[in-house]
Amino acid sequence: MKHPLTSYFHSTRRAWLKHSCLITAASATAPLSALAQGDTTPPVSVTQIVDMSPLQQDISRDFLIGSRTAWQEFNAKGGLKGRTVEHKVLETDGSAASVRSAWEAAARNPACVALTGCTGDATASALAELQRDAGSHALPLVAPWLHRQWADKSNTVFQAFPDYQAQIAHAIKSLAVMGVKEAGVVYASAKLQQQLGTSITLAAREQGLKLQIQEFGKKANALPLLVLFIGGTPELHAFASLIGVPQGSHRYLIALADVNLQVLTQLGGVPRNVSVIATQPVPLVSAGLPVVRNYRTALGKLYDEPPSQHGLAGYIAARYTADVLSGMGTPVTRASALSAFRKRSDVLVGGYQIAYQGDRVVSANVTQSMLTSDGRIVG
């Protein structure tokens, strides 16, 4: 019998391969507008750096398609005061060397005025770290898929999505009726525990929840009622398949923003007597907000893809970037864009609010869905 992760990597989730050429062959959603003769206005480009490593590509592909949808829509409606914004995509394998190489390529491009929608969390945090000593080469890092607690000492990181603290708080409050004061926590790898352990522990402590670390990869028979899972969809599926739940009892797995319940069902779901609650730092894709309706409509016109939470997040990241650049009263350059984002003005992206307190996003945009033990997605 194949390990669940092996089966996952050999699956053809939706039409990934059909779109892979589209995503990797072109570095932009559209070429730069041809400059009219004598037009000396500099071109404007934004760069999206994405982690396409095996365990991250599920999120990154959806996120990237959502961003591409928004930039194509933006340019089709006139772009930046009539000029096309080039949307460059740089893929990495998630390693420190590949992330640095991608960041240096963006920094060397004089037309690049911002990094936008960079994903996943580890890549986004690595980029934020590189920005700290970038000096005049620093780019605004806009709406990254960055959820760990982050001290933005360089004042170059402009988050749009609620962090793990907000996500955990939302999930725990929804289960408050159970009176849970202790929970297990499972990290899908030692690296994730090293990277996120402090943030997750602090976030849980602020909600009065004591965490007990559980081991990943071994059959678990004595799990607490509530288990916080830190990892991606295929890893969650592998972990859930090893859970042994006594007759007549139930277990709840709380997964954070990097889990896709639709994909989890395609992998076979979870055992009986186990439910998965997944937090989302964006609205439900069935919500009636204008930004959700616009995303669904544009996606339907441009791609043969169903809407997803990560696709919606990518769409919002691009829309937020475009909205701030469009609202600038000065020529758009790297320095002027950085100055505009540093104002951290509240922005309403089709009903999705991005608001700050200091350098931290304080918007309450967390939602959640549940995959029940009978395979239904609720929420």
C-alpha positions as CSV (number, residue, x, y, z in Angstrom):
1,M,0.0,0.0,0.0
2,K,1.4,3.4,-1.0
3,H,1.9,6.0,1.7
4,P,-0.8,8.8,1.4
5,L,1.8,11.4,0.5
6,T,3.2,9.2,-2.4
7,S,-0.3,8.8,-3.7
8,Y,-0.9,12.5,-3.5
9,F,2.2,13.4,-5.5
10,H,1.1,11.1,-8.3
11,S,-2.5,12.3,-8.5
12,T,-3.8,14.7,-11.1
13,R,-5.5,17.1,-8.9
14,R,-8.0,18.9,-11.1
15,A,-6.1,20.2,-14.2
16,W,-2.7,21.0,-12.7
17,L,-0.7,19.7,-15.5
18,K,-3.0,21.3,-18.0
19,H,-2.2,24.7,-16.5
20,S,1.5,24.1,-15.6
21,C,2.7,25.2,-19.0
22,L,0.6,28.4,-18.8
23,I,1.9,29.2,-15.4
24,T,5.6,28.4,-15.9
25,A,6.2,29.3,-19.5
26,A,5.1,33.0,-19.3
27,S,6.6,35.4,-16.8
28,A,3.9,37.9,-17.1
29,T,0.1,38.1,-17.6
30,A,0.6,40.5,-20.5
31,P,3.6,42.2,-22.1
32,L,4.5,45.7,-21.2
33,S,2.6,48.2,-23.2
34,A,4.6,49.5,-26.1
35,L,5.9,52.9,-25.3
36,A,4.8,55.5,-27.8
37,Q,7.6,57.2,-29.6
38,G,9.1,59.9,-27.4
39,D,7.3,58.5,-24.3
40,T,9.8,58.5,-21.5
41,T,7.5,57.2,-18.8
42,P,9.3,54.3,-17.2
43,P,7.6,50.8,-17.3
44,V,5.9,49.4,-14.1
45,S,6.3,45.8,-13.1
46,V,5.4,43.8,-10.0
47,T,6.9,40.5,-9.0
48,Q,5.3,37.5,-7.4
49,I,7.7,34.9,-5.9
50,V,6.0,31.5,-5.3
51,D,7.2,28.3,-3.6
52,M,6.5,25.4,-6.0
53,S,8.0,22.7,-3.8
54,P,5.9,19.5,-3.7
55,L,4.2,20.1,-0.4
56,Q,3.5,23.8,-1.1
57,Q,2.4,23.7,-4.8
58,D,-1.2,23.0,-3.9
59,I,-1.5,26.4,-2.3
60,S,0.9,28.2,-4.6
61,R,-0.8,27.2,-7.9
62,D,-4.3,28.3,-6.7
63,F,-2.9,31.5,-5.2
64,L,-1.0,32.3,-8.4
65,I,-4.0,31.7,-10.6
66,G,-6.1,34.0,-8.4
67,S,-3.4,36.7,-8.8
68,R,-3.1,36.2,-12.5
69,T,-6.8,36.6,-12.8
70,A,-6.8,39.9,-11.0
71,W,-3.9,41.4,-12.9
72,Q,-5.4,40.4,-16.3
73,E,-8.7,41.9,-15.2
74,F,-6.9,45.1,-14.0
75,N,-4.9,45.6,-17.3
76,A,-8.0,44.8,-19.4
77,K,-9.8,47.7,-17.6
78,G,-7.0,50.2,-18.4
79,G,-4.3,49.3,-16.0
80,L,-2.3,52.0,-14.2
81,K,-3.6,55.2,-15.7
82,G,-3.7,53.6,-19.1
83,R,-0.5,51.6,-18.8
84,T,-0.1,47.9,-18.5
85,V,1.4,46.6,-15.3
86,E,3.7,43.7,-16.0
87,H,3.1,40.8,-13.6
88,K,6.3,38.8,-13.4
89,V,6.3,35.4,-11.7
90,L,9.4,33.8,-10.2
91,E,9.1,30.2,-9.1
92,T,11.3,28.7,-6.4
93,D,11.8,25.3,-4.9
94,G,11.4,26.7,-1.4
95,S,15.1,26.6,-0.6
96,A,16.9,29.5,0.9
97,A,19.2,29.8,-2.2
98,S,16.3,29.8,-4.7
99,V,14.3,32.4,-2.6
100,R,17.4,34.6,-2.4
101,S,18.0,34.3,-6.1
102,A,14.5,35.2,-6.9
103,W,14.5,38.2,-4.6
104,E,17.8,39.4,-6.1
105,A,16.3,39.2,-9.6
106,A,13.4,41.3,-8.6
107,A,15.6,43.8,-6.8
108,R,17.8,44.1,-9.9
109,N,14.9,44.9,-12.2
110,P,14.6,48.7,-12.2
111,A,11.0,48.5,-13.4
112,C,9.9,46.4,-10.4
113,V,8.1,48.6,-7.9
114,A,6.8,45.9,-5.5
115,L,6.7,42.2,-4.5
116,T,3.1,41.1,-4.3
117,G,1.3,38.0,-3.2
118,C,4.4,36.0,-2.4
119,T,3.7,32.5,-1.1
120,G,3.9,30.3,1.1
121,D,4.6,31.3,4.7
122,A,8.2,30.1,4.8
123,T,9.1,31.8,1.5
124,A,7.3,35.0,2.5
125,S,9.2,35.1,5.9
126,A,12.5,34.5,4.1
127,L,11.8,37.4,1.8
128,A,10.9,39.6,4.7
129,E,14.2,38.7,6.3
130,L,16.1,39.6,3.2
131,Q,14.4,43.0,3.2
132,R,15.9,43.9,6.6
133,D,19.3,44.7,5.2
134,A,18.3,45.7,1.7
135,G,18.8,49.4,2.1
136,S,17.9,51.3,-1.1
137,H,17.1,47.9,-2.8
138,A,14.2,47.2,-0.5
139,L,10.9,46.6,-2.2
140,P,7.4,46.8,-0.6
141,L,6.5,43.2,0.2
142,V,2.7,43.5,-0.3
143,A,0.1,41.0,0.9
144,P,2.4,38.0,1.3
145,W,1.0,34.7,2.5
146,L,2.8,35.3,5.8
147,H,0.9,34.2,8.9
148,R,3.5,33.8,11.6
149,Q,4.0,36.8,14.0
150,W,6.4,39.1,12.4
151,A,8.3,42.2,13.7
152,D,8.6,44.5,10.7
153,K,11.8,46.3,11.6
154,S,12.5,47.4,8.0
155,N,9.0,48.8,7.6
156,T,8.7,47.0,4.2
157,V,6.2,44.3,4.9
158,F,2.5,45.1,4.3
159,Q,0.3,42.2,5.3
160,A,-3.3,41.8,4.2
161,F,-4.3,38.6,5.8
162,P,-4.9,37.8,9.5
163,D,-2.0,35.9,11.1
164,Y,-2.0,32.6,13.0
165,Q,-2.9,34.4,16.2
166,A,-6.2,35.6,14.7
167,Q,-6.9,32.3,13.1
168,I,-6.4,30.3,16.2
169,A,-8.5,32.7,18.3
170,H,-11.3,32.4,15.8
171,A,-11.2,28.6,15.8
172,I,-10.9,28.3,19.6
173,K,-13.8,30.7,20.2
174,S,-16.0,28.6,17.9
175,L,-15.3,25.6,20.2
176,A,-15.6,27.4,23.5
177,V,-18.9,25.7,24.3
178,M,-16.9,22.5,24.7
179,G,-14.9,24.1,27.6
180,V,-11.6,23.0,26.1
181,K,-8.5,24.3,28.0
182,E,-5.9,21.9,26.6
183,A,-5.2,20.7,23.1
184,G,-2.7,18.7,21.2
185,V,-0.5,20.3,18.5
186,V,1.0,18.4,15.7
187,Y,3.8,19.8,13.4
188,A,4.2,18.1,10.1
189,S,7.9,18.4,10.3
190,A,10.7,19.4,12.7
191,K,11.4,22.3,10.4
192,L,7.9,23.6,10.8
193,Q,8.1,23.3,14.5
194,Q,11.3,25.2,14.6
195,Q,9.9,28.0,12.3
196,L,6.4,28.3,13.9
197,G,6.6,26.8,17.3
198,T,7.0,30.1,19.2
199,S,4.2,31.9,17.2
200,I,1.8,29.0,17.6
201,T,2.5,28.6,21.4
202,L,2.0,32.4,22.0
203,A,-1.2,32.5,19.9
204,A,-2.7,29.6,21.9
205,R,-1.6,31.0,25.2
206,E,-3.3,34.3,24.5
207,Q,-6.5,32.3,24.1
208,G,-6.0,30.4,27.4
209,L,-5.2,27.2,25.7
210,K,-2.4,24.9,26.8
211,L,-0.8,22.8,24.0
212,Q,0.7,19.3,24.2
213,I,3.0,18.4,21.4
214,Q,2.0,15.2,19.6
215,E,4.3,13.2,17.3
216,F,3.7,13.3,13.6
217,G,3.9,10.1,11.6
218,K,3.0,7.5,14.1
219,K,-0.4,5.9,14.9
220,A,-2.1,8.0,17.5
221,N,-4.6,6.4,19.8
222,A,-4.7,8.8,22.8
223,L,-5.2,12.2,21.2
224,P,-6.9,15.0,23.1
225,L,-10.4,16.0,21.9
226,L,-8.9,19.0,20.0
227,V,-5.7,18.9,18.0
228,L,-4.1,21.8,16.2
229,F,-2.5,20.7,13.0
230,I,0.4,22.7,11.5
231,G,1.2,21.6,7.9
232,G,-0.3,21.2,4.5
233,T,-3.2,19.2,3.0
234,P,-1.3,16.0,2.1
235,E,0.4,15.9,5.5
236,L,-2.9,16.4,7.2
237,H,-4.4,13.5,5.2
238,A,-1.5,11.3,6.2
239,F,-1.8,12.2,9.8
240,A,-5.6,11.7,9.9
241,S,-5.3,8.3,8.4
242,L,-3.2,7.2,11.4
243,I,-5.7,8.4,14.1
244,G,-7.4,5.7,16.1
245,V,-10.6,7.0,17.7
246,P,-12.3,4.9,20.4
247,Q,-15.9,3.8,19.6
248,G,-18.4,6.4,20.6
249,S,-15.8,9.3,20.8
250,H,-14.8,12.1,18.4
251,R,-11.7,14.1,17.6
252,Y,-11.5,17.6,16.0
253,L,-8.5,18.6,14.0
254,I,-8.0,22.4,13.6
255,A,-6.1,23.2,10.5
256,L,-4.8,26.7,9.7
257,A,-4.7,28.6,6.4
258,D,-2.5,26.1,4.5
259,V,-5.1,23.3,4.3
260,N,-7.6,23.0,1.4
261,L,-10.6,21.0,2.4
262,Q,-11.7,20.4,-1.2
263,V,-8.3,18.7,-1.9
264,L,-8.6,16.8,1.3
265,T,-11.8,15.2,0.1
266,Q,-10.2,14.3,-3.2
267,L,-7.5,12.5,-1.2
268,G,-10.1,10.4,0.5
269,G,-11.2,12.6,3.4
270,V,-10.7,11.6,7.0
271,P,-11.7,8.6,9.2
272,R,-15.1,8.3,10.8
273,N,-15.3,10.1,14.2
274,V,-12.8,12.8,13.0
275,S,-13.8,16.3,11.8
276,V,-11.5,18.9,10.3
277,I,-12.0,22.6,11.0
278,A,-10.0,24.8,8.6
279,T,-9.5,28.5,9.2
280,Q,-9.4,30.9,6.3
281,P,-8.1,34.4,6.4
282,V,-10.4,35.3,3.5
283,P,-14.2,35.2,3.0
284,L,-15.9,31.9,2.0
285,V,-15.9,31.5,-1.8
286,S,-19.6,31.3,-1.6
287,A,-19.9,34.7,0.2
288,G,-21.8,37.6,-1.4
289,L,-19.1,40.2,-1.0
290,P,-18.3,42.1,-4.2
291,V,-14.7,41.0,-4.2
292,V,-15.8,37.3,-4.1
293,R,-18.4,37.8,-6.9
294,N,-15.8,39.6,-9.0
295,Y,-13.2,36.8,-8.4
296,R,-15.7,34.1,-9.3
297,T,-16.8,35.9,-12.5
298,A,-13.3,36.8,-13.7
299,L,-11.9,33.3,-12.9
300,G,-14.8,31.7,-14.8
301,K,-13.9,33.8,-17.9
302,L,-10.2,33.2,-17.8
303,Y,-9.5,29.8,-16.4
304,D,-11.2,26.4,-16.3
305,E,-10.7,26.2,-12.5
306,P,-13.2,26.1,-9.6
307,P,-12.9,28.9,-7.0
308,S,-10.9,28.2,-3.9
309,Q,-9.9,30.0,-0.7
310,H,-6.3,30.3,-1.8
311,G,-7.3,31.5,-5.3
312,L,-9.4,34.2,-3.6
313,A,-6.5,35.2,-1.4
314,G,-4.3,35.6,-4.5
315,Y,-6.9,37.7,-6.2
316,I,-7.2,39.9,-3.1
317,A,-3.4,40.3,-2.8
318,A,-3.2,41.6,-6.4
319,R,-6.3,43.8,-6.1
320,Y,-4.9,45.4,-2.9
321,T,-1.5,46.0,-4.6
322,A,-3.2,47.5,-7.7
323,D,-5.6,49.7,-5.6
324,V,-2.7,51.3,-3.7
325,L,-0.6,51.9,-6.8
326,S,-3.6,53.4,-8.6
327,G,-4.3,55.8,-5.7
328,M,-0.8,57.3,-5.8
329,G,-0.7,61.0,-6.8
330,T,2.9,60.8,-7.9
331,P,4.7,58.8,-10.6
332,V,4.9,55.1,-9.6
333,T,8.5,54.2,-8.8
334,R,9.9,51.8,-6.2
335,A,10.6,54.6,-3.8
336,S,7.2,56.3,-4.2
337,A,5.4,52.9,-4.0
338,L,7.2,52.1,-0.7
339,S,6.2,55.5,0.6
340,A,2.6,54.9,-0.3
341,F,2.4,51.5,1.3
342,R,4.1,52.8,4.4
343,K,1.1,55.1,5.0
344,R,-0.9,51.9,5.8
345,S,-4.1,53.6,4.9
346,D,-7.3,51.5,5.4
347,V,-8.4,49.9,2.1
348,L,-11.6,48.3,1.3
349,V,-11.1,45.7,-1.5
350,G,-14.6,44.9,-2.7
351,G,-15.9,44.7,0.9
352,Y,-12.7,43.0,2.2
353,Q,-11.2,45.4,4.7
354,I,-7.5,45.8,5.2
355,A,-6.8,47.9,8.3
356,Y,-3.8,48.4,10.4
357,Q,-2.9,49.1,14.0
358,G,0.8,50.2,13.8
359,D,2.3,47.7,11.4
360,R,-0.1,44.9,12.2
361,V,-3.2,43.9,10.3
362,V,-6.2,44.1,12.7
363,S,-9.0,43.4,10.2
364,A,-11.3,40.6,11.4
365,N,-11.5,38.6,8.1
366,V,-11.2,35.0,9.5
367,T,-13.8,32.5,8.4
368,Q,-13.8,28.7,8.8
369,S,-15.2,25.6,7.1
370,M,-15.6,22.1,8.5
371,L,-15.1,18.8,6.8
372,T,-17.4,16.4,8.7
373,S,-16.7,12.7,9.2
374,D,-19.3,11.9,6.5
375,G,-17.4,13.9,3.9
376,R,-19.5,17.1,3.8
377,I,-18.0,20.6,3.8
378,V,-19.9,22.9,6.0
379,G,-19.4,26.7,6.0
